Amino acid sequence: MVKDWSEWYQEIIQKAGLAEHSPVRGCMTIKPYGWAIWELMRDRLDAAFKATGHQNAYFPLFIPLSFLAKEAQHVEGFAQECAVVTHYRIKTDPETRAVTPDPEAELEEPLVVRPTSETIIWSTFREWIQSYRDLPLLINQWANVVRWEKRPRLFLRTTEFLWQEGHTAHATAEEALEEARRMLDIYAEFAEQVLAIPVIKGRKTPSERFAGAVETFTIETLLVDGKALQAGTSHFLGQNFAKAFDVKYLTAENKLEYVWATSWGVSTRLIGALILSHGDEKGLILPPQVAPIQVVIIPVWKSTEEQTQTTQKAHELARKLTDLGVRVKVDTDPHHRPGWKYNEWELRGVPVRMVVGPRDLAAATVEVAFRHNGEKRSVSEGEALAEIKKWLDTIQRTLYARAKARIEHQTHWVEDYARMREILEESGGFVVAHWDGTAETEAAIKAETGATIRCIPLDWKEEPGKCIYTGRPSAGRVLFAKAY
Amino acid sequence: MVKDWSEWYQEIIQKAGLAEHSPVRGCMTIKPYGWAIWELMRDRLDAAFKATGHQNAYFPLFIPLSFLAKEAQHVEGFAQECAVVTHYRIKTDPETRAVTPDPEAELEEPLVVRPTSETIIWSTFREWIQSYRDLPLLINQWANVVRWEKRPRLFLRTTEFLWQEGHTAHATAEEALEEARRMLDIYAEFAEQVLAIPVIKGRKTPSERFAGAVETFTIETLLVDGKALQAGTSHFLGQNFAKAFDVKYLTAENKLEYVWATSWGVSTRLIGALILSHGDEKGLILPPQVAPIQVVIIPVWKSTEEQTQTTQKAHELARKLTDLGVRVKVDTDPHHRPGWKYNEWELRGVPVRMVVGPRDLAAATVEVAFRHNGEKRSVSEGEALAEIKKWLDTIQRTLYARAKARIEHQTHWVEDYARMREILEESGGFVVAHWDGTAETEAAIKAETGATIRCIPLDWKEEPGKCIYTGRPSAGRVLFAKAY
């Protein structure tokens, strides 16, 4: 059993070669294995966006300060974490060789490195939207963004991170709301079916909303350490940005109206969620759908002759699996022993290991081991090929079911504030409790326990009760937790 | 015939919806149609990199000033065009509401937005490389970079652009040189076979080398307007960055040696090259391999009944073509007439148009038109489906052959400096001439004609002659041109 998940997290990310802290404080370097996971995530999401009519585009990295300032809540929300470009040239002191920003190359208007792109995009949408025929406008962008982070944590909180941000414009509030909900559903489906991460769909309280949003929808999950994670958000922006950037359209009735907006995003933080949803004391456990290597094949040998034969056999098997659409790696490294390799690939979370030893050659067998439950058995090569897809599918569903059971176990329906504090201090987890609906109570609970309202679940049932903190009337339960 | 290609270029990019100038000076917005082309390019290149053993990773957007300064030539080469981040917070004046960088949040060490990533990557490679077993290290990154641009031009020269940058480390100079050449070959093959852009592979003269490189290889092409374009470069960096960042490896003989490096990149400027290689007075002409839409199907009708029938037929045909792996769009827009649509899709460079009219229904025919030569004919649907792949392939090869012939026509073997100046002033194009090999002559010719030595071609033949400028002995000819 893992005792300190925080330590485990750092260690596994380093040992599995997923990412590392860069020399630039708060910024991470994503290493090849981590990047390969991100590519798989990106491709799946991108396909889902395109299937629902969205198009990719690309907007500038920089945002003029004055743009950011146009939506009052927005600038207030991001002011504390903006990287600001003030110069466009550097110079080397001819004597000291010291390099500094060139004072003669100061920008008239400083530029902010985008923390999110609503402002630059809505200044552009103004030109793209004239009439109702231009709507809906469904745009997505894959990009890097920067939000200065005081307490960085690999993947979960980094100053620079990679994400996609969808930005859409609609003729009516209803359509925009529908879009915001549609994208939330796509995120939830992606999290559950591709990442095997169970999520709860909900809406944020006003104090937890995105800066500039009328309504923020979220998918929330709970990690192995009992902390909650906001895994993706989808915002209904009302007409806030349309008004800030004066984006109107001509209706079919020839009237000028402000358009309605949404934005939505998920980021590389999902890799952090993945790690902390499925790992164990041996390391990562990757759901097959986002495992860069789904099957690792390890030939084992004693003699050089056996080495040649088992290696050849391993490559043959790899080719057959590749033909079935399975992502395979053959580990022929002569510098490490089989036992070392087993540990290494377990650490890296590869779902299935196949070992080809000398005795498997004549028998046409292979030893199959599953990462998620440690099971091991010898099967015929034919069976391995016939069953592999089913195995991967079963592993995927098992990981989801396991995470689901864990989260249910970590979810507490609580009536009593003392008990709530106890849970939050000891085991963490979701606390499902009554709340009187006021920001004051929300703030008081946060100050005393460190827990925030993660969301008001969308499947929320009207259930009269008493607020766990004030005892005042409550219309239903909300989800509290300490969060990343 | 197009008279002013420069004007044509701006206009086509705007009308075809490829890109536009953003509100941030020098930065472009890549619109969905332009982005779709970039995605196709990216996926092809990415596959070629992976097939040659490279892995993707991601390094920080920011580079500490002191890192950039470590390689003397490097910092000198990029100093004039660096965006510098000096603050990490902004503040709003409570009275005037003016937003400014927060003077209390000034960075101790300013950060440069990466103009290229050698320095940040080599500071990381130092940790990744210990022994010969870690080599070669073959890394690629897809990223945005910023080089402050005084005379921006969409795609060809923008302050922010997207690119890939490969960075590799090797045990020997020979291996690094081989890698630099291998990547040049991959770029050349990509340009010629995927973009249908003929290129000349060569090496840069010392004065045109990448800042920090020992040798810069380049692929050069010539655009319709007679200007040359550097379409991709691959650098042999020697041990310059290894020494600047102290990256050594333990050899098999247990000795510590500096590693050898390459870097190589192509960028969104290739979209500019594509536009200016194949366009004509009607607009873009896209090679099928990078055409987001390879076939546009336009149903035409008079009555509502015909509209239903031809639209249905168009969708049927689209499904069949999609099943063959063809990228298809059906244009059912009721607001525009067929003639308008023909012009529109010709402008956007779609290789093949298929029109389904009422008379085609019973006859099971379709009218096919080719963008690149304007040919039009009625064929059976069966023939269209049987031939489409061949047609696209023929178009691809024809565009290449046509560009090749054009460039040959624009290439002038010249012995006389007066003639060289005349050509460069009037028609532009490549001037193949003798050069005495000195930087002085190179600089003098550049000052007088605006032309630079694009490259010393790799298939360069030793051919004694006299320098076109000084009359001094020359060992062979080089390629001069005015360039973007």
Contacts between the chains, C-beta under 8 A, distances in Angstrom:
chain1	res1	chain2	res2	distance
A	20	B	124	8.0
A	20	B	127	7.9
A	22	B	59	6.9
A	22	B	60	4.7
A	22	B	120	7.1
A	22	B	124	7.0
A	23	B	60	8.0
A	23	B	64	6.6
A	23	B	67	7.2
A	23	B	120	7.1
A	23	B	123	5.5
A	23	B	124	7.6
A	24	B	60	4.6
A	24	B	62	4.8
A	24	B	63	7.4
A	24	B	64	6.4
A	24	B	111	6.7
A	24	B	120	7.4
A	27	B	60	3.8
A	27	B	61	7.1
A	27	B	62	6.3
A	28	B	60	7.5
A	29	B	57	7.0
A	29	B	58	6.9
A	29	B	59	5.4
A	29	B	60	6.8
A	29	B	124	5.8
A	30	B	57	6.0
A	30	B	58	4.0
A	31	B	57	5.7
A	32	B	55	3.8
A	32	B	56	6.5
A	32	B	57	5.1
A	32	B	139	7.3
A	35	B	55	7.5
A	35	B	56	4.9
A	35	B	57	5.3
A	35	B	58	5.8
A	36	B	55	7.7
A	36	B	56	7.4
A	38	B	58	8.0
A	39	B	56	6.9
A	55	B	32	3.8
A	55	B	35	7.6
A	55	B	36	7.7
A	56	B	32	6.5
A	56	B	35	4.9
A	56	B	36	7.4
A	56	B	39	6.9
A	57	B	29	7.0
A	57	B	30	6.0
A	57	B	31	5.7
A	57	B	32	5.1
A	57	B	35	5.3
A	58	B	29	6.9
A	58	B	30	4.0
A	58	B	35	5.8
A	58	B	38	8.0
A	58	B	162	6.9
A	59	B	22	6.9
A	59	B	29	5.4
A	60	B	22	4.7
A	60	B	23	8.0
A	60	B	24	4.6
A	60	B	27	3.8
A	60	B	28	7.5
A	60	B	29	6.8
A	60	B	160	5.9
A	61	B	27	7.1
A	61	B	113	7.5
A	61	B	144	5.7
A	61	B	146	6.8
A	61	B	160	5.2
A	62	B	24	4.8
A	62	B	27	6.3
A	62	B	83	7.6
A	62	B	160	7.3
A	63	B	24	7.4
A	64	B	23	6.6
A	64	B	24	6.4
A	65	B	90	6.7
A	65	B	99	5.1
A	65	B	100	7.4
A	66	B	99	7.2
A	67	B	23	7.1
A	68	B	90	7.5
A	68	B	99	6.8
A	69	B	92	7.2
A	69	B	97	7.4
A	69	B	99	4.4
A	75	B	90	7.7
A	75	B	92	6.6
A	75	B	99	6.3
A	76	B	92	7.4
A	79	B	89	6.6
A	79	B	90	5.0
A	79	B	91	6.4
A	79	B	92	6.6
A	79	B	99	7.7
A	80	B	89	5.8
A	81	B	88	7.5
A	81	B	89	7.2
A	82	B	87	8.0
A	82	B	88	7.1
A	82	B	89	6.3
A	82	B	90	5.0
A	83	B	62	7.6
A	83	B	85	4.8
A	83	B	87	7.6
A	83	B	88	5.7
A	83	B	111	7.5
A	84	B	85	6.4
A	84	B	86	6.6
A	84	B	87	4.1
A	84	B	88	7.2
A	84	B	89	7.8
A	84	B	90	6.2
A	84	B	101	4.4
A	85	B	83	4.8
A	85	B	84	6.4
A	85	B	85	5.4
A	85	B	86	7.8
A	85	B	113	6.8
A	86	B	84	6.6
A	86	B	85	7.7
A	86	B	86	4.7
A	86	B	87	6.7
A	86	B	101	6.2
A	87	B	82	8.0
A	87	B	83	7.6
A	87	B	84	4.1
A	87	B	86	6.7
A	87	B	110	7.9
A	88	B	81	7.5
A	88	B	82	7.1
A	88	B	83	5.7
A	88	B	84	7.2
A	88	B	148	4.4
A	89	B	79	6.6
A	89	B	80	5.8
A	89	B	81	7.2
A	89	B	82	6.3
A	89	B	84	7.8
A	89	B	148	6.9
A	90	B	65	6.6
A	90	B	68	7.5
A	90	B	75	7.7
A	90	B	79	5.0
A	90	B	82	5.0
A	90	B	84	6.2
A	90	B	112	6.9
A	91	B	79	6.4
A	92	B	69	7.2
A	92	B	75	6.6
A	92	B	76	7.4
A	92	B	79	6.6
A	97	B	69	7.4
A	99	B	65	5.1
A	99	B	66	7.2
A	99	B	68	6.8
A	99	B	69	4.3
A	99	B	75	6.3
A	99	B	79	7.7
A	100	B	65	7.3
A	100	B	110	7.4
A	101	B	84	4.4
A	101	B	86	6.2
A	101	B	110	5.5
A	102	B	79	8.0
A	110	B	87	7.9
A	110	B	100	7.4
A	110	B	101	5.6
A	111	B	24	6.7
A	111	B	83	7.5
A	112	B	90	6.9
A	113	B	61	7.5
A	113	B	85	6.8
A	113	B	113	7.3
A	120	B	22	7.1
A	120	B	23	7.1
A	120	B	24	7.4
A	123	B	23	5.5
A	124	B	20	8.0
A	124	B	22	7.0
A	124	B	23	7.6
A	124	B	29	5.8
A	127	B	20	7.8
A	133	B	335	6.9
A	139	B	32	7.3
A	143	B	144	7.7
A	144	B	61	5.7
A	144	B	143	7.7
A	144	B	144	6.8
A	146	B	61	6.8
A	148	B	88	4.4
A	148	B	89	6.9
A	160	B	60	5.9
A	160	B	61	5.2
A	160	B	62	7.3
A	162	B	58	7.0
A	335	B	133	7.0
